Amino acid sequence: MFTLSSILYLFTIVVVFVIAARYINRAMAEKGIPGGMVRGVLVCFLAAVLALFAGAAVDWISEPAPSAVQEMK
């Protein structure tokens, strides 16, 4: 079912996506980039990329070492 690392991965992706989307949207508004569909898609894409990288980093950190996996078998 769900393991602690998969729940932590999902939680990290959601939190980072929300924070990144707000920050990117605010930064684009301050630079004078007009709002619209293109800006919305760009914000969503960039936030998703950042969230996936953060989730991959958390997944990589929480993964057990190869020697620990061999000892379990």
DSSP file (Angstrom, degrees, kcal/mol; ACC not computed):
  #  RESIDUE AA STRUCTURE BP1 BP2  ACC     N-H-->O    O-->H-N    N-H-->O    O-->H-N    TCO  KAPPA ALPHA  PHI   PSI    X-CA   Y-CA   Z-CA
    1    1 A M              0   0    0      0, 0.0     2,-0.4     0, 0.0     0, 0.0   0.000 360.0 360.0 360.0-128.5    0.0    0.0    0.0
    2    2 A F        -     0   0    0      4,-0.0     2,-0.2     3,-0.0     3,-0.0  -0.786 360.0-161.4 -96.4 135.8    1.5    3.3    1.0
    3    3 A T     >  -     0   0    0     -2,-0.4     4,-2.0     1,-0.1     5,-0.2  -0.653  34.9-104.6-105.1 169.5    4.8    3.6    2.6
    4    4 A L  H  > S+     0   0    0     -2,-0.2     4,-2.4     1,-0.2     5,-0.2   0.877 120.1  53.4 -61.8 -37.6    6.2    6.5    4.6
    5    5 A S  H  > S+     0   0    0      1,-0.2     4,-2.1     2,-0.2    -1,-0.2   0.868 108.3  49.0 -68.8 -34.7    8.5    7.5    1.7
    6    6 A S  H  > S+     0   0    0      2,-0.2     4,-2.2     1,-0.2    -1,-0.2   0.874 112.6  47.6 -72.5 -35.3    5.6    7.6   -0.8
    7    7 A I  H  X S+     0   0    0     -4,-2.0     4,-2.5     2,-0.2    -2,-0.2   0.909 112.9  48.7 -68.7 -41.2    3.4    9.7    1.6
    8    8 A L  H  X S+     0   0    0     -4,-2.4     4,-2.4    -5,-0.2    -2,-0.2   0.882 110.3  52.9 -63.6 -38.2    6.4   12.0    2.2
    9    9 A Y  H  X S+     0   0    0     -4,-2.1     4,-2.3     2,-0.2    -2,-0.2   0.938 111.5  44.6 -61.6 -49.2    6.9   12.3   -1.6
   10   10 A L  H  X S+     0   0    0     -4,-2.2     4,-2.2     1,-0.2    -2,-0.2   0.912 113.7  49.9 -63.8 -43.2    3.3   13.2   -2.2
   11   11 A F  H  X S+     0   0    0     -4,-2.5     4,-2.4     1,-0.2     5,-0.2   0.914 111.3  49.4 -61.8 -43.3    3.3   15.7    0.6
   12   12 A T  H  X S+     0   0    0     -4,-2.4     4,-2.7     1,-0.2     5,-0.3   0.912 110.0  50.7 -63.3 -43.3    6.5   17.4   -0.6
   13   13 A I  H  X S+     0   0    0     -4,-2.3     4,-2.3     1,-0.2    -1,-0.2   0.926 112.1  46.7 -61.5 -45.0    5.2   17.7   -4.2
   14   14 A V  H  X S+     0   0    0     -4,-2.2     4,-2.1     2,-0.2    -2,-0.2   0.940 115.4  44.6 -64.1 -47.5    2.0   19.3   -3.1
   15   15 A V  H  X S+     0   0    0     -4,-2.4     4,-2.3     1,-0.2     5,-0.2   0.934 115.8  46.0 -64.4 -46.9    3.6   21.8   -0.7
   16   16 A V  H  X S+     0   0    0     -4,-2.7     4,-2.8    -5,-0.2     5,-0.3   0.880 111.1  53.9 -65.7 -37.3    6.4   22.7   -3.1
   17   17 A F  H  X S+     0   0    0     -4,-2.3     4,-2.6    -5,-0.3     5,-0.2   0.942 110.6  45.4 -61.9 -46.9    4.0   23.1   -6.0
   18   18 A V  H  X S+     0   0    0     -4,-2.1     4,-2.0     2,-0.2    -2,-0.2   0.931 116.9  44.2 -63.7 -46.2    1.8   25.6   -4.1
   19   19 A I  H  X S+     0   0    0     -4,-2.3     4,-2.3     1,-0.2    -1,-0.2   0.923 115.8  47.3 -65.5 -44.3    4.7   27.6   -2.8
   20   20 A A  H  X S+     0   0    0     -4,-2.8     4,-3.0    -5,-0.2     5,-0.3   0.899 110.5  52.2 -66.1 -40.3    6.5   27.7   -6.2
   21   21 A A  H  X S+     0   0    0     -4,-2.6     4,-2.3    -5,-0.3     5,-0.2   0.922 112.1  45.5 -63.1 -43.6    3.3   28.6   -8.1
   22   22 A R  H  X S+     0   0    0     -4,-2.0     4,-2.4    -5,-0.2    -1,-0.2   0.931 115.7  46.5 -64.7 -44.2    2.6   31.6   -5.8
   23   23 A Y  H  X S+     0   0    0     -4,-2.3     4,-2.5     2,-0.2    -2,-0.2   0.932 114.9  45.5 -65.3 -45.9    6.2   32.8   -5.9
   24   24 A I  H  X S+     0   0    0     -4,-3.0     4,-2.4     2,-0.2     5,-0.2   0.909 113.5  50.1 -65.0 -41.8    6.6   32.4   -9.7
   25   25 A N  H  X S+     0   0    0     -4,-2.3     4,-2.0    -5,-0.3    -1,-0.2   0.918 112.7  46.6 -62.8 -43.3    3.2   34.1  -10.3
   26   26 A R  H  X S+     0   0    0     -4,-2.4     4,-2.2    -5,-0.2    -2,-0.2   0.896 111.9  51.1 -65.8 -40.1    4.1   37.0   -8.0
   27   27 A A  H  X S+     0   0    0     -4,-2.5     4,-1.5     1,-0.2    -2,-0.2   0.895 110.8  48.2 -65.2 -39.7    7.6   37.4   -9.6
   28   28 A M  H  <>S+     0   0    0     -4,-2.4     5,-2.2     2,-0.2     4,-0.4   0.873 110.8  51.2 -68.5 -35.9    6.1   37.5  -13.1
   29   29 A A  H ><5S+     0   0    0     -4,-2.0     3,-1.0     1,-0.2    -2,-0.2   0.896 108.9  51.0 -66.8 -39.6    3.5   40.1  -12.0
   30   30 A E  H 3<5S+     0   0    0     -4,-2.2    -1,-0.2     1,-0.2    -2,-0.2   0.823 107.1  54.1 -66.9 -30.7    6.3   42.3  -10.5
   31   31 A K  T 3<5S-     0   0    0     -4,-1.5    -1,-0.2    -5,-0.2    -2,-0.2   0.515 118.8-112.3 -82.0  -4.0    8.2   42.1  -13.8
   32   32 A G  T < 5 +     0   0    0     -3,-1.0    -3,-0.2    -4,-0.4    -2,-0.1   0.648  60.1 156.4  86.2  15.4    5.1   43.3  -15.7
   33   33 A I      < -     0   0    0     -5,-2.2    -1,-0.3     1,-0.1    -2,-0.1  -0.650  47.3-117.2 -75.2 122.2    4.4   40.1  -17.6
   34   34 A P        -     0   0    0      0, 0.0     5,-0.2     0, 0.0     2,-0.1  -0.293  26.4-113.8 -66.4 143.2    0.7   40.4  -18.4
   35   35 A G        +     0   0    0      4,-0.1     2,-0.3     3,-0.1     3,-0.1  -0.406  59.8 110.9 -73.3 151.1   -1.6   37.7  -17.0
   36   36 A G  S  > S-     0   0    0     -2,-0.1     4,-2.1     1,-0.1     5,-0.1  -0.978  79.0 -59.1 169.1-169.5   -3.3   35.3  -19.3
   37   37 A M  H  > S+     0   0    0     -2,-0.3     4,-2.5     2,-0.2     5,-0.2   0.892 126.9  51.9 -68.8 -39.1   -3.4   31.7  -20.4
   38   38 A V  H  > S+     0   0    0      1,-0.2     4,-2.4     2,-0.2    -1,-0.2   0.927 112.0  46.1 -64.9 -44.1    0.2   31.6  -21.5
   39   39 A R  H  > S+     0   0    0     -5,-0.2     4,-2.7     2,-0.2    -1,-0.2   0.899 112.3  51.7 -65.3 -39.2    1.5   32.9  -18.2
   40   40 A G  H  X S+     0   0    0     -4,-2.1     4,-2.3     2,-0.2    -2,-0.2   0.904 111.6  45.9 -63.1 -42.5   -0.8   30.6  -16.3
   41   41 A V  H  X S+     0   0    0     -4,-2.5     4,-2.7     2,-0.2    -1,-0.2   0.902 113.0  50.6 -67.6 -40.0    0.5   27.5  -18.2
   42   42 A L  H  X S+     0   0    0     -4,-2.4     4,-2.7    -5,-0.2     5,-0.2   0.913 110.9  48.4 -63.9 -42.8    4.1   28.7  -17.7
   43   43 A V  H  X S+     0   0    0     -4,-2.7     4,-2.5     2,-0.2     5,-0.2   0.927 113.3  47.8 -62.1 -44.7    3.6   29.1  -14.0
   44   44 A C  H  X S+     0   0    0     -4,-2.3     4,-2.2    -5,-0.2    -2,-0.2   0.913 113.3  47.9 -63.3 -43.4    2.0   25.7  -13.7
   45   45 A F  H  X S+     0   0    0     -4,-2.7     4,-2.3     2,-0.2    -2,-0.2   0.941 114.0  45.3 -63.5 -48.8    4.8   24.1  -15.8
   46   46 A L  H  X S+     0   0    0     -4,-2.7     4,-2.3     1,-0.2    -2,-0.2   0.898 114.0  49.2 -64.7 -40.3    7.6   25.7  -13.8
   47   47 A A  H  X S+     0   0    0     -4,-2.5     4,-2.4    -5,-0.2    -1,-0.2   0.887 111.0  50.7 -66.2 -37.6    6.0   24.9  -10.5
   48   48 A A  H  X S+     0   0    0     -4,-2.2     4,-2.5    -5,-0.2    -2,-0.2   0.902 110.0  49.8 -66.4 -40.3    5.4   21.3  -11.5
   49   49 A V  H  X S+     0   0    0     -4,-2.3     4,-2.2     2,-0.2    -2,-0.2   0.937 112.9  46.3 -63.5 -45.9    9.1   20.9  -12.6
   50   50 A L  H  X S+     0   0    0     -4,-2.3     4,-2.3     1,-0.2    -2,-0.2   0.904 113.0  50.3 -63.1 -40.5   10.3   22.3   -9.3
   51   51 A A  H  X S+     0   0    0     -4,-2.4     4,-2.6     1,-0.2    -2,-0.2   0.898 110.1  49.4 -65.7 -40.3    7.9   20.1   -7.3
   52   52 A L  H  X S+     0   0    0     -4,-2.5     4,-2.5     2,-0.2    -1,-0.2   0.895 110.9  49.5 -67.5 -38.7    9.0   17.0   -9.1
   53   53 A F  H  X S+     0   0    0     -4,-2.2     4,-2.2     2,-0.2    -2,-0.2   0.913 112.4  48.1 -64.6 -41.1   12.7   17.8   -8.5
   54   54 A A  H  X S+     0   0    0     -4,-2.3     4,-2.2     2,-0.2    -2,-0.2   0.911 112.5  48.9 -65.4 -41.1   12.0   18.4   -4.8
   55   55 A G  H  X S+     0   0    0     -4,-2.6     4,-2.5     1,-0.2    -2,-0.2   0.889 110.4  50.5 -64.4 -39.4   10.0   15.1   -4.6
   56   56 A A  H  X S+     0   0    0     -4,-2.5     4,-2.5     2,-0.2    -1,-0.2   0.884 109.6  51.3 -65.9 -37.6   12.8   13.2   -6.4
   57   57 A A  H  X S+     0   0    0     -4,-2.2     4,-2.3     2,-0.2    -2,-0.2   0.916 111.6  46.7 -65.3 -42.2   15.3   14.6   -3.9
   58   58 A V  H  X S+     0   0    0     -4,-2.2     4,-2.4     2,-0.2    -2,-0.2   0.908 113.1  49.4 -65.5 -41.1   13.1   13.6   -1.0
   59   59 A D  H  X S+     0   0    0     -4,-2.5     4,-0.7     1,-0.2    -2,-0.2   0.893 111.9  48.6 -64.2 -40.1   12.7   10.1   -2.5
   60   60 A W  H  < S+     0   0    0     -4,-2.5     3,-0.4     1,-0.2    -2,-0.2   0.890 113.4  47.0 -67.0 -39.9   16.4    9.8   -3.1
   61   61 A I  H  < S+     0   0    0     -4,-2.3    -2,-0.2     1,-0.2    -1,-0.2   0.889 113.5  47.3 -69.4 -39.3   17.2   10.9    0.5
   62   62 A S  H  < S+     0   0    0     -4,-2.4    -1,-0.2    -5,-0.2    -2,-0.2   0.526  87.5 107.2 -83.9  -4.2   14.7    8.6    2.1
   63   63 A E  S  < S-     0   0    0     -4,-0.7     2,-0.0    -3,-0.4    -3,-0.0  -0.535  76.9-114.0 -73.0 136.2   15.7    5.5    0.1
   64   64 A P        -     0   0    0      0, 0.0    -1,-0.1     0, 0.0    -2,-0.1  -0.351  35.9 -97.0 -69.9 153.6   17.7    3.0    2.1
   65   65 A A    >>  -     0   0    0      1,-0.1     4,-1.7     4,-0.0     3,-0.6  -0.345  31.2-116.1 -65.5 148.6   21.3    2.4    1.3
   66   66 A P  H 3> S+     0   0    0      0, 0.0     4,-1.9     0, 0.0     5,-0.2   0.848 115.8  55.3 -57.5 -34.7   22.0   -0.6   -1.0
   67   67 A S  H 3> S+     0   0    0      1,-0.2     4,-1.7     2,-0.2     5,-0.1   0.867 105.7  51.9 -67.5 -34.2   24.0   -2.4    1.7
   68   68 A A  H <> S+     0   0    0     -3,-0.6     4,-1.2     2,-0.2    -1,-0.2   0.864 108.3  51.3 -68.9 -35.5   21.0   -2.1    4.1
   69   69 A V  H  X S+     0   0    0     -4,-1.7     4,-0.9     1,-0.2    -2,-0.2   0.897 109.6  49.8 -68.6 -39.8   18.7   -3.7    1.5
   70   70 A Q  H  < S+     0   0    0     -4,-1.9     3,-0.3     1,-0.2    -2,-0.2   0.859 107.8  53.9 -66.5 -35.3   21.1   -6.6    1.0
   71   71 A E  H  < S+     0   0    0     -4,-1.7    -1,-0.2     1,-0.2    -2,-0.2   0.808 103.0  57.9 -68.8 -29.0   21.3   -7.2    4.7
   72   72 A M  H  <        0   0    0     -4,-1.2    -1,-0.2     1,-0.2    -2,-0.2   0.801 360.0 360.0 -70.3 -28.9   17.5   -7.4    4.9
   73   73 A K     <        0   0    0     -4,-0.9    -1,-0.2    -3,-0.3    -2,-0.2   0.471 360.0 360.0 -77.3 360.0   17.3  -10.3    2.4
